[in-house]
């Protein structure tokens, strides 16, 4: 029990630092997809602080687990995780979104170490993940492929074609993580195109499905462990219900959090909120 509590405490601190890094990067440009970063920090903390196999000093190590950021506009959250993981130095945080930076505002694999794909054209990550998982299995490489995507990508036909293909090929080395925050550029995701009953839909495509509170660390930790340890030859999906702006009350309360612009003093207020609630 003590070891489990220590692990959760360690991951909670990791999530706190990821949120802090994301807010600091948002302040550099005065805007950004900070709401997603705050909401998704717990998932990324479990991924990079617990589940994934990687080498910080060798991002191209062949034995690494592949983490695909299909929703490329979440790059600010991903960079925060890469900084926390030691893959990108914290000193580069101040270059976020600037000319010649390795941290552009949307994820680009040609720029950033640890970035497996250039995301942003939503619905592309899962098809790429299927190909990667097939390739790894063919080569006898035991690494996992994680595809991280948004609920907005559920609108894309390519997502469901890839889901069907993954099941057909029995890709047990493929784990899809869906951030269900019910918000996209055009409004609430469920109103743009209704996607419920989401768990039943993925199950009907032949996937092992878990749905968890994506801001409850014990649940997220269990879901990742379960997905990795299942004996059946099925692809696995973790549906993570998250709250945009999590950890900063005045951002949580915003009706629209897809792209955040705040007044200059509010960046410090956001950091103050996080610091006051440091785990």
C-alpha positions as CSV (number, residue, x, y, z in Angstrom):
1,X,0.0,0.0,0.0
2,X,2.8,2.4,0.9
3,X,4.5,1.8,-2.5
4,X,1.2,2.5,-4.3
5,X,0.7,5.7,-2.3
6,X,4.3,6.7,-3.0
7,X,3.7,6.1,-6.7
8,X,0.5,8.2,-6.7
9,X,2.2,11.0,-4.9
10,X,5.0,11.0,-7.4
11,X,2.6,11.1,-10.3
12,X,0.6,13.8,-8.7
13,X,3.7,16.0,-8.4
14,X,4.4,15.2,-12.1
15,X,0.9,16.3,-13.1
16,X,1.3,19.5,-11.1
17,X,4.6,20.3,-12.8
18,X,3.1,19.6,-16.3
19,X,0.3,22.0,-15.6
20,X,2.8,24.6,-14.4
21,X,5.0,24.2,-17.5
22,X,2.0,24.6,-19.8
23,X,0.9,27.8,-18.1
24,X,4.4,29.2,-18.4
25,X,4.5,28.4,-22.1
26,X,1.0,30.0,-22.5
27,X,2.4,33.1,-20.9
28,X,5.2,33.3,-23.5
29,X,2.7,33.7,-26.3
30,X,-0.1,35.2,-24.3
31,X,-2.4,32.5,-25.6
32,X,-2.7,28.8,-26.5
33,X,-4.4,25.5,-25.9
34,X,-3.8,25.7,-22.2
35,X,-7.2,24.5,-21.2
36,X,-6.5,21.1,-22.8
37,X,-3.1,20.9,-21.1
38,X,-4.6,21.5,-17.7
39,X,-7.3,19.0,-18.3
40,X,-5.0,16.3,-19.8
41,X,-2.1,16.7,-17.4
42,X,-3.1,13.7,-15.2
43,X,-3.2,11.4,-18.2
44,X,0.2,12.6,-19.5
45,X,1.7,12.3,-16.0
46,X,0.7,8.6,-15.8
47,X,1.9,8.0,-19.3
48,X,5.4,9.6,-18.9
49,X,5.7,9.1,-15.2
50,X,4.7,5.5,-15.1
51,X,3.6,3.6,-18.2
52,X,5.8,4.3,-21.1
53,X,9.2,2.8,-21.8
54,X,11.6,5.4,-23.2
55,X,15.1,6.7,-22.8
56,X,15.3,10.5,-22.2
57,X,18.8,10.7,-23.8
58,X,17.9,8.6,-26.8
59,X,14.4,9.5,-28.1
60,X,14.8,7.3,-31.1
61,X,15.7,4.1,-29.2
62,X,14.1,1.3,-31.1
63,X,12.7,-0.4,-28.0
64,X,10.7,2.7,-26.9
65,X,6.9,2.8,-26.7
66,X,5.5,5.1,-29.4
67,X,3.3,7.9,-28.2
68,X,1.4,9.5,-31.1
69,X,-0.1,13.0,-30.5
70,X,-2.8,12.8,-33.1
71,X,-4.4,16.0,-31.7
72,X,-1.4,18.2,-32.7
73,X,-2.9,21.3,-31.1
74,X,-2.3,19.6,-27.7
75,X,1.4,20.2,-28.3
76,X,1.8,22.6,-25.4
77,X,0.6,19.8,-23.1
78,X,2.9,17.3,-24.8
79,X,5.9,19.6,-24.5
80,X,5.2,20.0,-20.8
81,X,5.3,16.2,-20.5
82,X,8.5,16.0,-22.5
83,X,10.1,18.6,-20.2
84,X,9.0,16.6,-17.2
85,X,10.3,13.4,-18.7
86,X,13.8,15.0,-19.3
87,X,13.6,14.6,-23.1
88,X,13.4,18.4,-23.7
89,X,15.3,20.8,-21.3
90,X,13.2,23.2,-19.3
91,X,15.3,26.1,-20.6
92,X,13.6,25.7,-24.0
93,X,10.2,26.4,-22.5
94,X,10.8,30.2,-23.0
95,X,11.1,29.6,-26.8
96,X,7.6,28.1,-27.1
97,X,6.0,29.2,-30.4
98,X,8.9,31.3,-31.4
99,X,10.9,31.3,-34.7
100,X,13.4,28.4,-34.9
101,X,12.0,26.9,-31.7
102,X,11.9,23.1,-31.3
103,X,8.5,23.7,-29.6
104,X,6.1,25.1,-32.4
105,X,2.5,25.7,-31.4
106,X,1.3,22.6,-33.3
107,X,3.2,19.3,-33.0
108,X,5.8,18.6,-35.7
109,X,7.9,15.5,-35.6
110,X,10.7,17.2,-37.7
111,X,11.3,19.7,-34.9
112,X,10.8,18.1,-31.5
113,X,12.6,15.2,-30.0
114,X,10.2,12.6,-28.7
115,X,7.4,13.7,-31.2
116,X,6.5,10.6,-33.3
117,X,4.2,12.3,-35.8
118,X,3.1,15.7,-37.1
119,X,-0.4,15.9,-35.8
120,X,-3.2,18.4,-36.3
121,X,-5.1,17.0,-39.2
122,X,-7.5,15.3,-36.9
123,X,-8.2,11.6,-37.4
124,X,-4.8,10.7,-38.7
125,X,-3.2,9.4,-35.5
126,X,-5.1,6.1,-35.2
127,X,-4.5,5.0,-38.8
128,X,-0.7,5.8,-38.3
129,X,-0.9,3.9,-35.0
130,X,-2.4,0.9,-36.7
131,X,0.5,0.8,-39.2
132,X,3.1,1.3,-36.5
133,X,1.6,-1.5,-34.4
134,X,1.5,-3.9,-37.3
135,X,5.1,-3.0,-38.2
136,X,6.4,-3.5,-34.6
137,X,4.6,-6.9,-34.3
138,X,6.0,-8.0,-37.7
139,X,9.5,-7.2,-36.5
140,X,9.0,-8.9,-33.1
141,X,9.4,-5.7,-31.2
142,X,7.3,-5.8,-28.0
143,X,6.9,-2.0,-27.7
144,X,3.4,-0.5,-27.3
145,X,1.9,2.2,-29.6
146,X,-0.2,4.7,-27.8
147,X,-2.5,6.9,-29.8
148,X,-3.6,10.1,-28.0
149,X,-6.6,11.8,-29.6
150,X,-9.5,14.1,-28.9
151,X,-13.2,13.5,-28.8
152,X,-13.5,15.9,-31.8
153,X,-11.7,13.2,-33.8
154,X,-14.6,10.9,-33.3
155,X,-16.2,12.9,-36.1
156,X,-13.7,11.6,-38.6
157,X,-14.4,8.5,-40.7
158,X,-10.7,7.6,-40.8
159,X,-10.8,7.1,-37.0
160,X,-13.5,4.4,-37.3
161,X,-11.9,2.8,-40.3
162,X,-8.7,2.5,-38.3
163,X,-10.6,1.1,-35.3
164,X,-12.1,-1.6,-37.5
165,X,-8.7,-2.5,-39.0
166,X,-7.0,-2.6,-35.5
167,X,-9.6,-5.1,-34.3
168,X,-9.3,-7.2,-37.5
169,X,-5.6,-7.5,-37.0
170,X,-5.8,-8.2,-33.3
171,X,-3.5,-5.4,-32.4
172,X,-3.0,-6.0,-28.7
173,X,0.0,-3.7,-28.8
174,X,-2.1,-0.7,-29.6
175,X,-3.6,1.5,-26.9
176,X,-5.8,4.4,-27.8
177,X,-6.5,7.2,-25.3
178,X,-9.4,9.5,-26.0
179,X,-9.6,12.9,-24.2
180,X,-13.4,13.3,-23.7
181,X,-13.6,16.9,-22.7
182,X,-16.7,17.6,-24.8
183,X,-15.3,20.7,-26.4
184,X,-14.0,21.6,-29.8
185,X,-13.6,24.7,-31.9
186,X,-17.2,24.7,-33.1
187,X,-18.7,24.1,-29.7
188,X,-19.5,21.1,-27.4
189,X,-18.3,18.0,-29.2
190,X,-21.5,16.1,-28.3
191,X,-23.6,18.8,-30.0
192,X,-21.4,19.1,-33.1
193,X,-21.9,15.4,-33.7
194,X,-23.3,13.1,-31.0
195,X,-20.9,10.3,-30.1
196,X,-22.6,8.5,-27.2
197,X,-22.9,5.7,-26.2
198,X,-19.1,5.9,-26.7
199,X,-18.0,2.8,-24.8
200,X,-20.5,0.6,-26.6
201,X,-19.4,1.9,-30.0
202,X,-15.7,1.1,-29.3
203,X,-16.7,-2.3,-27.9
204,X,-18.8,-3.1,-31.0
205,X,-15.7,-2.5,-33.1
206,X,-13.9,-5.2,-31.2
207,X,-11.9,-3.2,-28.7
208,X,-11.3,-3.7,-25.0
209,X,-12.8,-0.5,-23.5
210,X,-12.3,1.3,-20.2
211,X,-13.9,4.6,-19.3
212,X,-12.5,6.6,-16.4
213,X,-12.4,10.0,-14.8
214,X,-9.3,11.3,-16.5
215,X,-8.6,13.7,-13.6
216,X,-8.6,10.9,-11.0
217,X,-5.1,9.6,-10.9
218,X,-5.8,6.2,-9.2
219,X,-8.3,5.4,-11.9
220,X,-6.1,6.5,-14.8
221,X,-3.1,4.5,-13.3
222,X,-5.3,1.4,-13.1
223,X,-6.5,1.8,-16.6
224,X,-3.0,2.1,-18.1
225,X,-1.8,-0.9,-16.2
226,X,-4.9,-2.9,-17.2
227,X,-4.5,-2.0,-20.9
228,X,-0.8,-3.2,-20.9
229,X,-1.5,-6.4,-19.0
230,X,-4.6,-7.8,-20.8
231,X,-4.0,-11.3,-22.2
232,X,-6.6,-11.0,-25.0
233,X,-5.6,-10.2,-28.6
234,X,-7.6,-7.0,-28.9
235,X,-6.7,-3.4,-29.3
236,X,-7.4,-1.3,-26.1
237,X,-9.0,2.1,-25.7
238,X,-9.1,4.3,-22.6
239,X,-11.8,6.9,-22.6
240,X,-10.8,9.7,-20.3
241,X,-13.5,12.2,-19.2
242,X,-11.6,15.4,-18.3
243,X,-12.3,18.9,-17.3
244,X,-10.8,21.7,-19.4
245,X,-8.7,24.1,-17.3
246,X,-8.4,21.6,-14.4
247,X,-6.6,23.0,-11.4
248,X,-7.3,26.7,-12.2
249,X,-10.9,27.6,-11.1
250,X,-11.4,30.7,-13.2
251,X,-10.4,28.7,-16.3
252,X,-12.5,25.7,-15.3
253,X,-15.5,28.0,-15.2
254,X,-15.1,29.3,-18.7
255,X,-17.8,28.3,-21.1
256,X,-15.3,28.1,-24.0
257,X,-11.8,26.8,-23.3
258,X,-10.7,25.5,-26.6
259,X,-8.1,28.3,-27.2
260,X,-7.3,30.5,-24.2
261,X,-6.4,34.2,-24.2
262,X,-6.3,35.8,-20.8
263,X,-5.1,39.2,-19.5
264,X,-1.5,39.4,-18.5
265,X,-2.0,39.3,-14.7
266,X,-4.1,36.2,-15.0
267,X,-1.1,34.0,-16.0
268,X,0.4,34.7,-12.7
269,X,-2.9,34.1,-11.0
270,X,-3.1,30.7,-12.7
271,X,0.4,29.8,-11.4
272,X,-0.6,31.1,-7.9
273,X,-3.7,28.8,-7.9
274,X,-1.5,25.8,-8.9
275,X,1.1,26.6,-6.3
276,X,-1.4,27.0,-3.6
277,X,-2.7,23.5,-4.3
278,X,0.7,21.8,-4.9
279,X,0.3,18.1,-4.0
